[in-house]
Amino acid sequence: MEFSAKQIAAFIQGEIIGDENATVHTFAKIEEGMPGAISFLSNPKYTPYIYETQSSIVLVNKDFTPEHEIKATLIKVDNAYESLAKLLNLYEMSKPKKQGIDSLAFVAPSAKIGENVYIGAFAYIGENTVIGDNTQIYPHTFVGDGVKIGNSCLLYSNVNVYHDCRIGNECILHSGAVIGADGFGFAGCIDSNAHHDGNVYNQHCKRNCGCHNQTFSFLI
């Protein structure tokens, strides 16, 4: 998928210096630039590379003033690093989404699967589980009985969601994440671990392996 400098500048509210019709289809470090790639410059120590990079477009901060001729088309923005992050998100969202249930996946007969759902090979979907529209479940992921997963979620490979858990809309679970397992805390005078109910209440959440949590919560 290609984007022109004009399209990119409109998206990130930048000022074009050069050819507004220059197009890119990939990303590259400024020191490893190639035709058809977009790079960025925010750290001053990489400034020498902007004069020799082969990248077609380079994002720069508004206060950048070139000292020599630059071949690439520049797009000046308030913050080149943040603008690149926005473009990376746009690029990911523009990729075609996988759909369909792989023949090697197991989906229980009582499970309810929404529209435009992807379930990869060797994934397991338990009894009475509900999968919302546009959700993607990658290979080797386990979703237990009675689970409810919202719309537009993304479960990468090797995620485990224990029985009766609830996951909201637009949540991302990265490889190795376990939802509904025993917590880290222990209560005194109790013979067994307290059980988490496994609910992910907040929407737009992300859980990474290594237990790095962002914008979501568990109820114990």
Stockholm file with secondary structure:
# STOCKHOLM 1.0

chainA/1-220         MEFSAKQIAAFIQGEIIGDENATVHTFAKIEEGMPGAISFLSNPKYTPYIYETQSSIVLVNKDFTPEHEIKATLIKVDNAYESLAKLLNLYEMSKPKKQGIDSLAFVAPSAKIGENVYIGAFAYIGENTVIGDNTQIYPHTFVGDGVKIGNSCLLYSNVNVYHDCRIGNECILHSGAVIGADGFGFAGCIDSNAHHDGNVYNQHCKRNCGCHNQTFSFLI
#=GR chainA/1-220 SS CCEEHHHHHHHHTCEEESCTTCEECEECCGGGCCTTEEEEECSGGGGGGGGTCCCSEEEEETTCCCSSCCCSEEEEESCHHHHHHHHHHHHHHHSCCCCEECTTCEECTTCEECTTCEECTTCEECTTCEECTTCEECTTCEECTTCEECTTCEECTTCEECTTCEECSSCEECTTCEESCCCSCCCTTCSSCCCCCCEECSSSCEEETTTEEESCCCCC
#=GC SS_cons         CCEEHHHHHHHHTCEEESCTTCEECEECCGGGCCTTEEEEECSGGGGGGGGTCCCSEEEEETTCCCSSCCCSEEEEESCHHHHHHHHHHHHHHHSCCCCEECTTCEECTTCEECTTCEECTTCEECTTCEECTTCEECTTCEECTTCEECTTCEECTTCEECTTCEECSSCEECTTCEESCCCSCCCTTCSSCCCCCCEECSSSCEEETTTEEESCCCCC
//
